[in-house]
Amino acid sequence: MAKRQKRPPVLPKVLAQAGLVLVGGYLVAGLVFNQVQISSKRQELEAVQAQLESQQQQNDELSRVLESGTDLEIIERVARDKLGYAKPNERVFVDVTGK
């Protein structure tokens, strides 16, 4: 009688292929997730940079105001322009035409 040759088991080969597919899927999902996070962080960085630029402009304006005169002149200018104050017996005319 002829001897039968033993066939190697198929189950370990199928499990190895399934494992490779799972690992590959996990890596692709991780890559996509990381790309989404990178995009989100870039948008956040752009917003913070815009805020920084705005704050720097405001700081430059305040520095220019401080350097433009003495403390009393600055206080008087703010009181007149922002708060609408006037000196005693002073007439203030307001242009209401909007021009």
C-alpha positions in Angstrom: 0.0 0.0 0.0 1.1 3.5 -0.7 1.8 5.8 2.1 -0.3 8.9 2.3 1.5 12.2 2.6 0.5 14.3 5.5 -0.9 17.7 4.4 0.2 20.7 6.5 -2.6 22.1 8.6 -4.4 25.0 6.9 -5.6 26.6 10.1 -2.3 28.2 11.1 -1.8 29.7 7.6 -5.3 31.2 7.7 -4.8 32.6 11.2 -1.5 34.2 10.1 -3.1 35.9 7.1 -6.0 37.1 9.3 -3.5 38.4 11.8 -1.6 40.3 9.1 -4.8 41.8 7.8 -5.8 42.9 11.3 -2.4 44.5 12.0 -2.5 46.2 8.6 -6.0 47.6 9.3 -4.9 48.8 12.7 -1.9 50.6 11.2 -4.0 52.3 8.5 -6.7 53.3 11.1 -4.0 54.8 13.3 -2.5 56.7 10.4 -5.9 58.2 9.4 -6.6 59.1 13.1 -3.2 60.8 13.4 -3.7 62.8 10.1 -7.0 64.1 11.5 -5.4 65.1 14.7 -2.6 66.9 12.8 -5.1 68.8 10.7 -7.0 69.8 13.9 -3.9 71.0 15.6 -2.8 73.0 12.6 -6.1 74.9 12.6 -5.8 75.5 16.3 -2.2 76.8 15.7 -3.4 79.2 13.0 -6.1 80.5 15.3 -3.6 81.1 18.1 -1.2 82.8 15.8 -3.9 85.2 14.6 -4.8 85.9 18.2 -1.1 86.5 19.0 -0.8 88.9 16.0 -3.9 90.8 17.2 -2.5 91.1 20.7 0.9 92.3 19.5 -0.8 95.0 17.4 -2.8 96.1 20.5 0.4 96.1 22.6 2.2 98.2 20.0 -0.7 100.7 20.0 -0.6 101.0 23.7 3.2 101.4 23.7 2.9 104.2 21.1 0.2 105.9 23.3 2.4 105.7 26.3 5.4 107.1 24.5 3.4 110.0 23.0 3.1 112.1 26.1 3.2 112.4 29.9 0.9 110.5 32.2 -1.3 113.6 32.7 -1.7 114.1 29.0 -2.7 110.5 28.5 -5.2 110.6 31.3 -6.7 113.9 29.9 -6.9 112.4 26.4 -8.6 109.3 27.7 -11.0 111.3 29.8 -12.0 113.5 26.9 -12.1 110.9 24.1 -13.4 107.8 25.8 -15.3 109.1 28.8 -16.7 112.4 27.3 -15.3 114.6 30.1 -14.6 118.3 29.7 -12.8 121.0 31.7 -14.9 123.4 33.9 -16.7 126.1 31.8 -15.5 124.4 28.6 -18.0 124.0 25.7 -17.8 120.8 23.8 -19.3 120.6 20.3 -20.2 117.2 18.9 -20.6 116.6 15.2 -23.7 114.5 14.8 -23.8 114.5 11.0 -21.7 111.4 11.0 -19.2 112.7 8.4 
